[in-house]
Amino acid sequence: MKQAVWTGSEINFTETQDGPPPPRRRDDVRLRILAAGVCGTDVHIWEGRISFAKPPIILGHEFVGVVDACGPDVRRVKPGDRVKCDSVVGCGQCPSCRRNATQFCPEAMEFGITVNGGWAQWLVAPERNLYHLPDTISDEVAAVMDVEVMGAFRKPGICTGDTVAVFGAGPAGLIAIQCARIRSAGTVILCGTRSERLALGKRLGADHVIDVSRTDVEAEIKSLTGGRGVDLAFDAAGTEKAILDALKVVRPQGRVVLYGVPDRGIPDFPAKDVVLKDLVVYGALSDRTGWEELIELVAGGRIDLQSLITHRFPLERAGEALSIMRDRRDGAIKAVLRIAESSASAPAGARKQVA
């Protein structure tokens, strides 16, 4: 089996003599992996910044596959079906799982982070984690789909006409501006530091973009909103500056969503301002729900993930993919590992091919 293994210091591509793994439980499904995403979390694991990811492990928590074999209790999928796999697996029985908060299951595991993931030819997953895909979604787009950003918007809600500021123009922020549009935001403002990403954000639906390295973001947003501030601020960056700016620019009684994960604490977190402005602040480790809605939105073209994919690599070059993503070379936003072929190939005009 071909696989890319994080050893604790590097990514080793290996090809073993092992055959496809058998389904272990009665509701297990064996997948032949088609493509897998490479994201910032993978970079952080590679750098040793995620303490609960222990080497050696096959990375890859974003992936798409074809059903190859099924346990005897499997009913919803069959061999040949192309499916998206939710990477977070819970026990299915505990209080957290019953309220769809699988991420808080005491027995939860996550492919590519706490157990072997999708940077390999094969993977076995429970049927309950699989979702059918239409042919209109390509393998590479299916690989990078995730419900987290869309789920984060369910908590604060968006009222028709709301002004929304998104901080961070990486993949999460670029998806967030599209989610804000879908939820009927009136004005969407994207704040970031990279001109090419801000330009893409403008094309994906942002009304205004602000380079926070060149502009006083608080003054600019106050100017754009007539001094009022935004109704909702969404932090997709996880930096101290982005979080503090989000709290500054939101109007009194507004909402702030903290989606990005800070590397460290914020010593001067303005708790007093949160109280005196009567803000509602949401953490956003979102429940693993909404896959059917997300698939419908992507298939219908209302969420554009294709434009985020800038680089493609074979599995053998997973280490190079991580390096490019870490350094953000050549305009890197999102990379995909191509592992096997299917009828849902990349669409014409796809951006950068790294063969």
Residue, then its C-alpha position, 0 to 999 in steps of 0.5 A: m500500500k502506498q502511504a505518506v507517513w509523518t515520522g515526527s520530523e519528516i514525511n516519508f512516502t512508502e510502498t508496502q506489500d500490505g494488501p487492502p485492509p479488511p472492514r473490521r466492524r460490521d458497519d465498516v466500509r473500505l474506501r479506495i482513496l481518490a484525493a486528499g487535501v493539504c491544509g494548515t492543520d497538516v502543516h502544524i502537525w508536521e511542525g510538531r505544534i499539535s500535541f495530540a497528534k503522535p507520530p508515526i501516523i499517516l496524515g490526511h483528514e480531508f479526503v474523498g474515496v470510492v467504496d470498495a468493500c462493506g461490512p455485513d450491516v452496511r445499508r446506505v452505500k455500496p461498492g462503486d459509490r463515490v463518497k465524502c468521509d467526515s474525518v471525526v469518528g465518535c462512538g455514536q452512543c454517548p450524550s455528545c454523539r446523540r446531540n451531534a457533537t461528535q467532536f466532544c465524544p470521549e472516545a472520538m478519533e480523527f483520521g489523519i490526526t489521532v489515527n491513520g488518515g487519507w494520505a494512503q491508497w486505502l482507509v476503513a471508516p464507519e458507514r455513518n461517516l460517509y456521504h454520497l457525492p454527485d458527479t458535478i463535484s470533482d474529486e479534488v473539490a470533494a477532498v477539501m470540503d468540510v462543514e466547519v466554517m458553514g457550521a460556525f455561522r449557525k451559532p450567531g445567525i445572520c439577519t438579512g442585510d447584516t454587515v459582516a467582517v471576516f478576518g483572515a483571507g486563507p481558505a477558511g476566510l474565503i469560505a466564510i465570505q461565501c457563507a455570509r453571502i448565502r445567509s443573506a448578509g448585506t455587506v461583506i468585508l474581508c480583512g487580510t494581508r495578502s493582495e492575491r488572496l484579497a483579490l480572490g475574496k473580492r471575486l468570491g463575494a466580498d464587497h470591500v477588502i482591507d489590507v490590515s498591514r497597510t490600513d487602520v482596520e478599525a478606522e476603515i470599517k467605521s468609515l464603511t459603516g457610518g461609524r456604527g461598526v459591523d453586526l458580526a465579526f468572524d475571525a478565521a485567522g486566529t492571531e492576536k491582532a485579528i481577534l482584537d480587531a474583530l472585537k474592536v470593529v463590532r457594534p455594541q450588542g454585536r456578535v463575534v465568532l472565534y473560529g481561528v485557533p490562537d497559538r497562545g493566550i492573549p494577555d490583554f484580552p479586552a474582557k471589559d470591552v466585551v461587557l460594556k459593549d454587551l457583545v456575544v462571543y462564540g467559540a466555533l469548534s462546530d458540530r459535524t452536521g450539515w454535510e448534505e446542505l454543504i454538498e448541495l451548495v457546492a454542487g450548485g455552485r453557490i460555494d466555490l472551492q475550486s478557486l481555492i485549490t492552487h496546487r496539485f501533487p501526486l502522493e509521492r510528493a506530499g512532503e513537498a506539498l507541505s513545504i509549499m503550503r507552509d511557505r505559501r510559495d507561488g500563491a499557495i492557498k490550498a493543495v490537493l494530493r491526487i492518489a487515484e483516478s475517477s470519472a470526476s476529474a479536475p475541471a478544465g482551467a484548474r489553476k496550478q498543476v505540479a506534476 
